[in-house]
């Protein structure tokens, strides 16, 4: 069994779906994980935002826009106006969810997951139908019933043991050798839909690969392989041929768009190689992540945008006490906010975190615990691993740098947004 994962950029239009067909045609014993098409997740987030404002009229208009986008792809794929009833049913379910939901802020993560999951459900339904019509016999798997996750929304982990039973049960006696399932989504013990965190489709594919003892996992992307920097930001980026599991985890944790941070462990546990290949050239070698690759010594640049810098100051000068740190980190964990950099002194704690609609709530709770809290939005976090003197001189001395952390092997800069 092989596992292939296709991201949203790869299936953003009819041409991309046809290219997916070209890649999988002729394969046997294949599990395909697919993300939402194009920018559908962003579009569904806007649906959810309208629900938060209790503006159902706008929410339904945005649902119609998402449906029209997918309808255009379907019509182009089949060369004529075409109605896939299972897709129409999904959009009717989405509309009913918008119409009938009584939104409460306490349920924000639950309804976020419920709404955005429709992106993957629709994309895989279209692709499964198209593959079947083109002679690639396959079975559509509902990953909400295959993946058992924590009772946690927006960033859930998968229970591997329970998932192994559930996934294999869905695949058993289907008579199929090719399967199509959604990335990013799963199901909680209470039956509600969960998501695995943004870009969580990589994690989905890794869980499937681990459960099925796959010979390999391949992520098909719009780049030649694993690059040492995002070419859209750093034009002189270069391909890395081989990367080991440990380096990959470190880089992913720092924000590198190589692979989702939770992806590597299920693969490492069973020594399953992960290939990253260009979507538009299936014959290219790409890059590979495996256990026996040497440590990469060349510089790797990682830029995380849309960050928030918080400065916490203890009013009673007791910040050195360990229990103060426990309170702070527990508060961020309760709101599912990831901390990307910490910089502290005796009475100040700087935290660079992902932007979230809960930031102001966190600040309110921390003020209630005796902290003064200041917020600076629109900052970036630049990490340079294996930096050179030239790179240090180029980035570390900028007037935009707010915080600088240096070790012999890495340079991390919080700076005002500029790129």
N, C-alpha and C positions, 0 to 999 in steps of 0.2 A: 504494500500500500504506500502511495505517495500522497502528500498533502500539498496543494497549491493554494496560495492566497492571492487574491486580486483586490487592490485598493480602489477607492472611489474614483481616482483620477484615471485609472485604467479602463473603467467601464462608464465613463461619463457621457458617452454617446453611442450611436449605433455602430460606428466604426470600431470603437473599443470592444463592444460585445462580439462583433464578428472576429476580432483579433483573438479574444478569449477562446472562441470556438476553434480557431486555427491552432492554438497552443494545446488544447486538450483533445482534439480529434486524434484518434488512434491510441489514446492512453487506455489502460485497463487498471483496475484496482486503484482508483483515484478519489480522493475526497477534496472537493473544491470549497473554499471559504471565500465569501464575497462581501465587500463592504457596501454601504449605500452609494448610489450613483452620484458622481460629481460632488456638488456642494449640497446634497440633499439634507445631510445632518444639520448644517447651518440653517437651511430653510425651515426645517422642522423645529429647530430651537426658536426661531421667530414665531412659529405657531404657538409654542409653549409660552413665550413671553407675552403674547397677546392674551392667552388664557390667564396668566398671572395678573394682568390688568383687568381681567373680567370683560375683555372686549372680544366676545365670541364672533361678532360680525367680521372683524379683521382676521381673526384666527381662521375662520372658514374660507375667507378669500385667499389666504395664504395656502391653505390645504388645496384649493382649486389650482393655484399656481404650480404646486408640486405635482399634482395629478397631470396637468397639461404638459409639464416637462417630460414625465415618463410616457405619456401617451404619444408624444412626438417621436420618442425613441422607438417605441413599439411599431408605430406606423412606418417608420423608415426601415426598420428591420424586415418587415414583411412586405414592403413595397406598396402598401395600400392601407386605408383605415382599418384597423383591426382591434377587436375587443377581446381581451383575456379576462374571462369572468372572475378568476381567482384574484386578479389584480384589482378589478372593480370592487370586489367584496372587501378587500383590505382597505381601500379608500372609504368605503361606506362605514367600516368599523372605526376608522379614524375620525370621520365626520361625526359619528354618534358619540365618540369619546369627548370631542370638543363640545357638542351640544349638551350632553347630559352630566358632565363633570361639575360638581360643586367644589370649586377650588378653595383650598385652605393653605396658607403659607407653610404650615407644619408638614404638609404632604408634598412639598415642592419636588424633592428628589424622586418620589414615587411617580408623579405625573410627568416629570421630565423623561424618565426612563420609558414610560408607557408610550409617550408621543414619539420620541426620536427613534425607537425601535422599528417603527413602520418603514423607515428608510431601507434597512436591511431586508425586512420581510418582502418589500416590493421588488427590490433589485434581484433577489434570489429567485423569486417567483417568475419574473420575466426571463431571467437567464435559463432557469430549468426548462421552461416552456420552449424557448428558442432552441436550446440544445436538442430537445426531444424532436422538434419539428425538422431539425437538420440531421437526424439520424444518430444522435449521441444519446443512447438510452440512459436515463439517470433517475435518481430518486431524491425528491426534495425533503430535507430534514428540518424540522422546526426545532431550532436550538434552544428555544425557551423550555422545551420539554426534555431536551438532551443534556443540557448543562444545569446542574444543581449548584447554585451559588450560596453565598452568605445571605442572611436577611439584611442586606445593605444595598442601598441604591446609589447609582452614579459611579461607583468604583468598587464593584464586588469582586471577590476572589472565588475561584471555582473549587468545589469539593471534588477532587480527582477520583476518589474511590466510588462515590455515588454516581458521578458522571460516567464512569466507565460502564457501569451496569446499564444506565439509562440510554446512553448513546448506542451501545451494542444491541440493546433491545429494539431500538428504532430501526437499525440496519438489518436485523435478522429476518430471514425469510422474505426479503424483498425481491430476490432474484436479480438484483442490480449489482453492478461492479463500479459504477460511478455515482457519487453522491454530491449534492449541492446543499450547503448550509450557510447560515448567516454568521458573520463575525460580530463581535461587540456585544452580543446579547445573550442572556440566559434567563433562568427562572429561580425565584427565591422559594424557600420552603413553604411559604403561604400561597404560592401560585402566582404572585405578581411578577411582572417583567422587571429584570434588572439589566444594567449595562456594566461593562467591565472597564470603564474609563475611556476617554477619547483616544483614538487610535488603537482600541483594544482588539481589533480584528487579528492582529499579529498573535496576541495571547490566545485567542480562540483557536487559531490554526495550530499553535504549539500544543495546546491541551489535546486536540484531536490526534495530533501526531504521537503524543505520548501514550494516550489511551489505546491507540490502534497499533502501537509498536511500528510506526512507519519507518521506511528505509531512509526517507529524507523529507524535508519541508522546503518549499520554494516560495519566496515572496517575489511577485512580479511588480516592478516599479518603473517609473518613467526616467530612470537614470541607468548608467552602465553597470552599476554595482554599488558597493559601499564606498562612499566618498569621504575624504577627510574633512569636508566642510560642505555646507549647502551652496551649490553653484549659483543659486539665485542671489546670494548675499556675498559670497567670496568667489569671484570669477576664476581664480587660479586653483580651484580645488582639484584633487587627484584621486584616482581610484585606489582602494586598498584591496589587494587580492585575497588575503586571508586574515582572519581575526579570530582570536580565541574567545571562549565563553566569558572569562573574567573581564577582559578588556571591554567586551560588548556591554556587560552589565554596568560597569563603571561609566561608560560613555552614555548609555541610555539614561542612567540616573541623572546625569548632568544635563540632559535635555537633548541629546543627539537624536536626530530623526532616523537613525539606523534601524531601530526596531523598538517595540514597546518594552519598557523595563521588565515587566513580569513574564516576558516571552521565554527568556533563556532557561530558567530553572527546569521546566518540564522537559526541554530538549537535552539539557546537560545530564539530567538524571539517567537518561537512556542513551546517551552519546549519539543523538540524532543530528546529523549535519543540517545546517540552515543555509540555503543558497539565496542570494539576492541577484536577480537577473533582470535585464531590460525587457520591458513588455513588448517593445516593437521589434525585437530580434531574438527569437526563442533559441537560436543556435549559439548565441554569445555565451561565453563562459561565466560572466558575471563575477561575483565574489562569494566566498564561503566562510561561514562561522562554524568552527569545530574545535574539539578539545586539544588537538596537537599543534595548533598554529602558534608561531612565535609571537612574543609581545611586539606590538607596533611602536616603533620609536619616532616616526615622523610626526610633526605637529598635527593635532586635530582641533578644529575650531568649532565651537558650539554656541549658538546664540539663541537665547530664550527671550522672546518678546512678551508684551502684555503682562508684565510683572508689577507687583506692588511692594514697596519697601515700607515696613513698619518699624518705628522706633519706640520701644517700651522702656519707660523709666520708672523705677520703683520709688514711690513717694516716701517710704520709711527707710530707704537706704538698706533694705534687707535682701536685695536681689541676689546676693551671693548664696543665700540659703537654697538648698537643693529642692525643697518643696515648691519654691516659686517656679522653677523650670517645669516641674511636673504639671502645675496648674496651666501654664502657658501652652505646653504641647498637647495636653489633653483637650484644651479648648479648640485648638486647630483641628485635631483629629475628629472631634465631634461634628465639625462642619465640613469634613472631607476636603480641607485645604492643604495642599502640599507645600512644605517648606523646602526651598531650593538652596538657600544659603543662610548661615547663622554667623553673626559677628557680635561678640559681647565684651563688656568690661564689667567692673564691679557692680555698677548700678544701671547700666544700659544694655539693652538687647536689641540688635537690629535683625530683622527677619525679612528675607526676600522670598515672597510667596507668589503662587499663581493667582491671577485675578479671579475673583469669585463674587457672586451676588450676596454672599454672606459676610463679606469683609467688615461692613459696618456693624453687623450683629456681634462679630467676634470682638471688635474694638469696644463695644458696649459692655460685654461680659468682662473683658480684661480690666476696664476702668472700674467695674464693680468689685474686682479683686484687689484694687489698690494701686493700679498702674496708671500713669499718664501715657497716652498712646498718640503718636503722630503718624500720619499716612502720607506717602508720596506715590502717586500713580504714574503710569506711563514710563516705567524704567525698564531696562534690559539687563539680562545676566549673560555676560560673555565668559565662557570657559575655554581656555587654551591648554590642552594637554601636550606635554613635551615641547613647551614653547622654546623658541630660540631668542638670542639677544635681539635680533632684528624685530621679531614679533613683540617682544617686551617693550622695546623702544617705541614701536608704532602705536601700541594700544594702552600701555600702563600710565603714560604721562599726560593723557588727554585731560582737558579741563572738565570734561563731562563725567569723569570717574568720581563716584560717590564713596564706594568702598572697594578696597583692593586686598585680596588675600593671595599670598604667594607661598608655594612650597617648592622644593627642588624640581618637581615634575609637573606642576600645574599652576596656572595663573587664572584667578577668578575675579571678575570686575563687575560690580553693580554700577550702572551708568545711566545717565539720562537718555531716553530714547532718541535715536538719531538716524537709524538706517531704514 
